[in-house]
Amino acid sequence: QVRLEESGGGSVQTGGSQTLSCAGSGYSYSGAFARSCMAWFRQAPGKERERVASITADITTTYIESVKGRFTISKDNGKNILSLQMNNLKPDDSAMYYCAALVPSKFGRACRTFRDEELTYWGQGTQVAVAS
């Protein structure tokens, strides 16, 4: 069973930086992480969950408008780690951050596009608090 575990959250001042990591494990075949689509989501109290950034098997990335130029999503396929580098943090970035993954079957195609509802695996989340 695939397991995703986030780390790196905490408190930071406005304008500061933070890097979130998501370690993947439990894959049923070698190379599954590299062939996966993955994403970072966040949810603040009283707000809807939103997809912050995503990355596909061919390293195509997407970002919501509010984080473009400040956040960078990346994958280390050798270590099975998804990262989110966050710079120039703002109070509105405060939220619980989750990583999620779509892992294709062993004989299926590497993931290049996905819908949020296809993300099968989720981590438990890591809290980010940006003080004003």
N, C-alpha and C positions, 0 to 999 in steps of 0.2 A: 504494500500500500504506500503510495506516495505521501510524503510528509513534507510540509513547508514550515520553516521556523524563522520568524523575523527577529531582528535585533537591531540595536543602534538608536532607538528612540530615547527621549529624555527632554530636558528643559534647555532652552537656548534663548538668547536675547534676539530681539528684532535686528535683522541684518546679518545674523550669524549663519553658520553652515552646519550641516549634519548629514551623515551618510547612513542610510538604512541598508541592511543586508537581509537577504532571504535565502536560507540554505535549504536545498532540496535533497531528499534522500528517499530510499525505498523504491527506486525505479526497478521495473521488471526486466529492462534490457539496457545494455550499454549504449550511450548516446541519446537516451530519451530526453535528458535535460536540454541538450543542444537542439533537438528537433521540436521542442515545445514552444508554444506561445505563452508569454507571461505578462503580468500586469501588476501595477500598484494601484490600490484603491485607498480612499480615505473617507472617514465618516466622523463628522463633528456632532456633538450633542444637539439634537433637534433638527438636524439636517439630513438630507438624503445622502446615501453613499454615492460617491463619484469616482470614476476612473481617472486617475491622475496621469498615468503614463503606461505605455505598453511596448512590447518588443516581440518580434516574431523570430522564427528560426533563421530567416535570412537577414536578421538584424535591422528590419524596418521598424522605426520607432514612431510613436505618436504621443502627443501631450495635450492636456487641456490648455486653453488659452492663458489662463491665469498663472501657469508655471513655466511657460515657454521662455527660454533664455535664462531660467534660474535653476531648473531641475534637469538632471541627466540620468536616464535609465541605461543600464548596461548588464551584460551577462558574462560571467566567466565560466565557459563550458567545461574547462578542465577541473574546476573546483565545485561545479554545480551551485554557483552562487549568483543570485540576482541582486543588483544594487540600485539604489536611488540616491544620487548625490544631490543635495538640496542646498542651494546658495541663496543669499539675500532673503532669508526667511522673514515672513510677515506674520502677524498675529492670526490672520485668516488661514494660515497653513496649519494651525493647531488642530489636531484630529487624531483619531486612531488610524494607523496606516496598516493595510493588509496587502500581502502578496497573494497572487492567484495564478493558476497554471492550467493550460490545456495540454495534456500529454497525448500525442497521437499513438495509435497502436503500433506494434513493432513492424507490421507490414504495411502500415498506412503511410500517407505522404507527410513530410515534415510540415509543420503548421506555418502557414503564411498569412492567413486571415482568420478571424474568429469573431464571434459575438460574445458578449459578456456572459450570457446564459450557458455558453459552452465551457466556461472555466470550471472545471470539476473540482480542483483541489485548492484549498484555502488555508492560509496560516491563521494563527490565533490573534495576530495583530501586535503592534508596538505603538506606544503613545508618544506623540510629539506635541510639546507645549512651547509656544513661542511667546515670550513675555514682551510686552510693549514698553 
